[in-house]
Structure formats: structure tokens, C-alpha cells
Amino acid sequence: MSATSAEELTPQQESELRADLCRLRDALRQQIESSADAASPVDLDEPIGRVSRMDAIAQQRMVQANREAGRSRLQQVGAALSRMDDGEYGECLSCGEPIGLARLRVKPEAALCIGCQSLRETRAP
Ligand SMILES: [Zn+2]
């Protein structure tokens, strides 16, 4: 990547994106922590009736799915921060092209450029 590339991040932009990533990381951690109780296993001995028990299990599955999504995003955010420390942040992991500021502003943890990302998504089952 050449230093004159129009898409390359300036130190200023990079530090803004770092702040975004840190905020995102904190928010995700908080979200995961605050949902810890709701995700704990349903007590099957509790006399809440069959229907409400099924509700509770469905509810719990949803919370767990959200936590799972939160955890995997948290992982991506962490990976983005370490790429930043290594000076590799903002480059597509697949093709090496700049990901672009507009995309990073929306999704600062993005590891792929929009082209590689959509390629990956259309290939997914
Ligand atoms: Zn790419």
C-alpha cells in the first residue's frame, strides 16, 4: 500500500477509529455481562408451568444467541485493535487493499473490504 493512496488512513482518522473500537469493546462487554443472568440455565424444578417454561427456554436461547453474537463481535473488535497495534489496520485481510474510511466508520472492526466481504457472503451456505 503506497503512502499516497487516497484511501489510506491518516493518523488522526486511525485514532478516531481506535476510540470507536474501544467504545464498541466496552459496550459489548457490558452487554455480555448484563445479560449473564438471563442466559443462565432455566431451573427445571421451578414450578412455573409447562408453557411459561417453554417461553423461558425460548427467551433464554435468544439471549444466548445475542450473547454469542456479542462475543464474536467482541473478538473481531479485539482483533482489529491488535491489527492497529501491528500497523496493519484498515487493510483487507483477503486482498490487501485499503478497506476504506467510509466502511470503517460504519464497521470499525471490519477485516475485509466490501468486495471480499460480499464475495464471502454470497459463497456462504
Ligand atoms: Zn479485499
Boltz pocket constraint, residues with backbone or C-beta under 6 A from the ligand:
constraints:
  - pocket:
      binder: B
      contacts: [[A, 92], [A, 93], [A, 94], [A, 95], [A, 96], [A, 97], [A, 112], [A, 113], [A, 114], [A, 115], [A, 116], [A, 117]]
      max_distance: 6.0
